[in-house]
């Protein structure tokens, strides 16, 4: 069951991240240059979001869980673009 008891600060944090990842994605799509990005960093961020989602599901499933998943999706798209465009830079 989804609860309506959530943290405003958690939402604000996730919204800040949700704004920054599309900027990175848009730059990669526009320039097709991904040099300087770290795939290891992005994988660690994805893992962190996965742990956050697991925590929300186990301990406190609420609407904020979908923000965690949305952010994980954005980082996954950025990681996909990294591997798509990095071969052009070699």
C-alpha positions in Angstrom: 0.0 0.0 0.0 1.2 3.5 -0.9 1.4 5.9 2.0 1.0 9.6 1.8 3.5 10.3 4.6 6.6 11.5 2.9 9.6 13.8 3.4 9.5 17.2 1.6 13.3 17.3 1.8 13.7 13.9 0.1 11.4 15.1 -2.7 13.4 18.3 -3.1 16.7 16.4 -3.2 15.3 14.0 -5.9 13.9 16.9 -7.9 17.3 18.6 -7.9 18.8 15.4 -9.3 16.0 15.0 -11.7 16.7 18.4 -13.2 20.5 17.9 -13.5 20.5 14.5 -15.3 18.4 15.7 -18.3 21.0 18.5 -18.8 23.7 15.9 -19.1 21.6 13.7 -21.4 20.7 16.7 -23.6 24.4 17.6 -24.0 25.3 14.1 -25.0 22.5 14.0 -27.5 23.4 17.4 -28.9 27.2 17.0 -29.1 27.6 13.2 -29.2 30.6 13.8 -27.0 30.8 11.9 -23.7 34.5 12.3 -23.0 35.0 13.2 -19.3 32.0 11.2 -18.1 32.7 8.3 -15.8 30.7 5.1 -16.4 31.8 3.7 -13.1 30.4 6.8 -11.3 27.1 6.5 -13.2 26.9 2.8 -12.3 27.5 3.6 -8.6 24.8 6.2 -8.8 22.4 3.7 -10.4 23.3 1.2 -7.6 22.6 3.8 -5.0 19.2 4.6 -6.5 18.4 0.8 -6.6 19.2 0.6 -2.9 17.0 3.6 -2.2 14.2 2.0 -4.1 14.6 -1.3 -2.2 14.6 0.7 1.1 11.4 2.5 0.1 9.7 -0.8 -0.9 10.7 -2.6 2.2 10.3 0.1 4.8 8.2 3.0 3.6 6.6 2.7 0.2 5.2 6.0 -0.8 4.9 8.2 -4.0 8.5 9.3 -3.6 9.6 5.8 -4.6 8.6 6.7 -8.2 10.9 9.7 -8.1 13.8 7.4 -7.1 12.9 5.1 -10.0 12.6 8.1 -12.4 16.1 9.4 -11.4 17.5 5.9 -11.8 16.0 5.8 -15.3 17.6 9.2 -16.2 21.1 8.0 -15.1 20.6 4.7 -17.0 19.8 6.7 -20.2 22.9 8.8 -19.6 25.0 5.6 -19.2 23.5 4.1 -22.3 24.4 7.3 -24.3 27.9 7.1 -22.9 28.4 3.6 -24.3 26.7 4.6 -27.6 28.9 7.6 -28.2 32.2 6.6 -26.6 33.1 4.4 -29.6 33.0 7.4 -31.8 35.7 9.1 -29.7 38.3 6.3 -29.9 
